[in-house]
Amino acid sequence: MKLISIKRETKLEDRYTPKMGLLHAKVTYIKKQFLSIPYKTLHKYRETYYGEVKDCEDCVLAR
């Protein structure tokens, strides 16, 4: 059994960008886990409609 592992999880989230407005995007989180308990997010990114992969720092969360 590994003590530290890395897990990738994809969620559907609402994001807001000034140019496009509100959009629903699949956001992928890469998290570090200790004994199957997530404790740190290493990276998060989203895929655009055109297949590009962008960092989530470019857009602001809605609400």
Backbone as a chain_set.jsonl record, in Angstrom:
{"seq": "MKLISIKRETKLEDRYTPKMGLLHAKVTYIKKQFLSIPYKTLHKYRETYYGEVKDCEDCVLAR", "coords": {"N": [[0.83, -1.177, 0.0], [0.576, 2.169, -0.892], [1.774, 5.126, 0.638], [1.775, 7.818, -0.166], [0.078, 9.154, -2.886], [-0.959, 10.139, -6.224], [-3.766, 11.605, -7.685], [-6.069, 12.034, -10.349], [-8.844, 13.974, -11.146], [-11.919, 14.76, -12.704], [-14.267, 17.35, -13.03], [-17.431, 18.924, -13.729], [-17.763, 22.31, -14.095], [-18.964, 25.676, -13.51], [-17.724, 28.411, -15.149], [-16.482, 31.747, -15.523], [-15.65, 33.993, -17.999], [-14.401, 37.118, -19.156], [-14.624, 37.642, -21.933], [-16.26, 35.608, -23.087], [-18.313, 35.183, -21.282], [-20.477, 33.32, -19.119], [-19.59, 29.927, -18.871], [-19.742, 26.38, -19.179], [-17.459, 24.131, -18.134], [-15.209, 21.349, -18.308], [-13.229, 20.67, -15.661], [-10.099, 19.63, -14.659], [-8.565, 18.271, -11.894], [-5.48, 17.762, -10.313], [-4.457, 16.007, -7.661], [-2.638, 15.539, -4.627], [-2.412, 12.783, -2.479], [-2.556, 11.484, 0.812], [-2.59, 8.482, 2.342], [-5.034, 7.928, 0.994], [-6.448, 10.282, 1.429], [-7.149, 13.38, 0.226], [-4.919, 16.148, 0.211], [-3.572, 18.244, -0.985], [-3.715, 20.359, -3.795], [-2.178, 20.004, -6.784], [-2.258, 20.91, -9.449], [-4.574, 22.502, -11.692], [-6.598, 22.378, -14.544], [-8.339, 23.211, -17.596], [-10.302, 22.159, -20.414], [-10.867, 23.596, -23.562], [-13.529, 24.455, -25.9], [-12.404, 23.97, -28.341], [-10.51, 22.043, -27.988], [-8.151, 22.863, -26.841], [-5.894, 23.043, -24.068], [-6.101, 24.791, -21.112], [-4.839, 26.781, -18.411], [-6.406, 27.185, -15.233], [-6.137, 29.619, -14.03], [-6.611, 31.66, -15.776], [-9.29, 32.269, -15.928], [-12.133, 33.427, -14.027], [-13.903, 32.303, -11.181], [-17.416, 31.826, -11.271], [-19.955, 33.611, -9.512]], "CA": [[0.0, 0.0, 0.0], [1.339, 3.401, -0.976], [1.398, 6.172, 1.579], [1.5, 9.035, -0.937], [-0.3, 8.877, -4.273], [-1.46, 11.28, -6.98], [-5.015, 11.237, -8.33], [-6.622, 13.009, -11.277], [-10.304, 13.955, -11.073], [-12.547, 15.738, -13.602], [-15.584, 17.818, -12.617], [-18.058, 19.92, -14.583], [-17.901, 23.524, -13.303], [-19.331, 26.914, -14.172], [-16.616, 29.369, -15.171], [-16.827, 33.018, -16.134], [-14.581, 34.726, -18.657], [-14.94, 38.396, -19.623], [-14.922, 37.639, -23.369], [-17.323, 34.666, -23.455], [-19.365, 35.135, -20.283], [-20.562, 32.083, -18.352], [-19.454, 28.698, -19.647], [-19.644, 25.127, -18.435], [-16.222, 23.515, -18.594], [-14.678, 20.22, -17.552], [-12.008, 21.076, -14.984], [-9.372, 18.477, -14.159], [-7.726, 18.548, -10.733], [-4.451, 16.781, -9.975], [-4.315, 16.152, -6.215], [-1.755, 14.639, -3.899], [-3.151, 12.131, -1.402], [-1.834, 10.747, 1.845], [-3.498, 7.439, 2.816], [-6.298, 8.127, 0.277], [-7.091, 11.533, 1.841], [-6.518, 14.47, -0.528], [-4.502, 17.245, 1.071], [-2.95, 19.332, -1.729], [-3.986, 20.409, -5.228], [-0.948, 20.332, -7.478], [-2.531, 21.658, -10.678], [-5.912, 22.348, -12.248], [-6.67, 22.896, -15.899], [-9.607, 22.968, -18.269], [-10.225, 21.975, -21.851], [-11.776, 24.503, -24.246], [-14.377, 23.843, -26.919], [-11.588, 23.634, -29.498], [-9.546, 21.007, -27.642], [-6.98, 23.438, -26.188], [-5.831, 22.88, -22.624], [-5.729, 26.071, -20.516], [-4.73, 26.837, -16.968], [-7.607, 27.778, -14.644], [-5.849, 30.964, -13.536], [-7.037, 32.607, -16.795], [-10.712, 32.599, -15.781], [-12.582, 33.681, -12.664], [-15.064, 31.512, -10.802], [-18.682, 32.542, -11.25], [-20.591, 33.834, -8.204]], "C": [[0.882, 1.251, 0.0], [0.852, 4.408, 0.063], [0.997, 7.451, 0.847], [1.187, 8.642, -2.371], [-0.822, 10.161, -4.913], [-2.689, 10.822, -7.759], [-5.496, 12.385, -9.207], [-8.137, 12.857, -11.28], [-10.866, 15.066, -11.956], [-13.959, 16.042, -13.116], [-16.114, 18.798, -13.66], [-18.34, 21.147, -13.722], [-18.369, 24.683, -14.161], [-18.162, 27.88, -14.037], [-17.084, 30.631, -15.863], [-15.575, 33.63, -16.734], [-15.163, 36.03, -19.181], [-15.333, 38.384, -21.104], [-16.129, 36.779, -23.721], [-18.487, 34.646, -22.479], [-19.321, 33.815, -19.529], [-20.428, 30.874, -19.261], [-19.31, 27.513, -18.713], [-18.443, 24.37, -18.986], [-15.87, 22.324, -17.707], [-13.331, 20.652, -16.985], [-11.376, 19.835, -14.376], [-8.441, 18.924, -13.037], [-6.726, 17.417, -10.57], [-4.127, 17.006, -8.502], [-3.35, 15.124, -5.654], [-2.532, 14.099, -2.714], [-2.197, 11.439, -0.447], [-2.818, 9.791, 2.48], [-4.91, 7.64, 2.284], [-7.091, 9.339, 0.76], [-6.414, 12.666, 1.092], [-6.144, 15.638, 0.397], [-3.865, 18.399, 0.306], [-3.315, 19.229, -3.198], [-2.714, 20.866, -5.921], [-1.196, 21.219, -8.693], [-3.989, 21.483, -11.052], [-5.933, 23.03, -13.606], [-8.005, 22.536, -16.504], [-9.373, 22.837, -19.759], [-11.264, 22.874, -22.508], [-12.615, 23.736, -25.258], [-13.564, 23.352, -28.115], [-10.52, 22.598, -29.198], [-8.272, 21.53, -27.01], [-7.038, 23.16, -24.692], [-5.316, 24.193, -22.044], [-5.669, 25.944, -19.004], [-5.954, 27.546, -16.403], [-7.355, 29.157, -14.062], [-6.329, 32.026, -14.518], [-8.483, 33.053, -16.61], [-11.072, 32.696, -14.301], [-13.805, 32.835, -12.383], [-16.318, 32.378, -10.796], [-19.238, 32.559, -9.829], [-19.686, 34.45, -7.255]], "O": [[1.814, 1.367, 0.795], [-0.346, 4.517, 0.323], [0.003, 8.09, 1.195], [1.936, 7.892, -2.996], [-1.092, 11.145, -4.224], [-2.663, 9.78, -8.414], [-5.35, 13.556, -8.856], [-8.656, 11.747, -11.401], [-10.35, 16.184, -11.956], [-14.745, 15.139, -12.83], [-15.34, 19.425, -14.383], [-19.066, 21.055, -12.733], [-18.196, 24.681, -15.38], [-17.675, 28.13, -12.934], [-17.985, 30.587, -16.701], [-14.558, 33.771, -16.056], [-16.316, 36.051, -19.613], [-16.29, 39.057, -21.486], [-16.94, 37.17, -24.561], [-19.555, 34.137, -22.818], [-18.246, 33.253, -19.322], [-21.078, 30.802, -20.303], [-18.814, 27.641, -17.594], [-18.412, 24.011, -20.163], [-16.189, 22.296, -16.518], [-12.405, 20.963, -17.734], [-12.035, 19.078, -13.664], [-7.633, 19.837, -13.21], [-7.086, 16.245, -10.677], [-3.593, 18.05, -8.128], [-3.259, 13.996, -6.139], [-3.226, 14.845, -2.023], [-1.173, 10.885, -0.848], [-3.789, 10.229, 3.097], [-5.877, 7.535, 3.038], [-8.296, 9.413, 0.52], [-5.222, 12.904, 1.291], [-6.934, 16.06, 1.242], [-3.634, 19.453, 0.897], [-3.24, 18.151, -3.788], [-2.227, 21.971, -5.683], [-0.446, 22.163, -8.943], [-4.585, 20.444, -10.769], [-5.368, 24.108, -13.793], [-8.719, 21.67, -15.998], [-8.383, 23.333, -20.297], [-12.414, 22.916, -22.07], [-12.439, 22.533, -25.452], [-13.98, 22.432, -28.819], [-9.699, 22.298, -30.064], [-7.389, 20.742, -26.67], [-8.122, 23.055, -24.12], [-4.243, 24.664, -22.418], [-6.352, 25.117, -18.401], [-6.489, 28.441, -17.057], [-8.306, 29.811, -13.632], [-6.447, 33.191, -14.139], [-8.86, 34.119, -17.095], [-10.402, 32.122, -13.443], [-14.657, 32.667, -13.256], [-16.282, 33.53, -10.364], [-19.014, 31.634, -9.049], [-20.068, 34.702, -6.112]]}, "num_chains": 1, "name": "protein.A"}
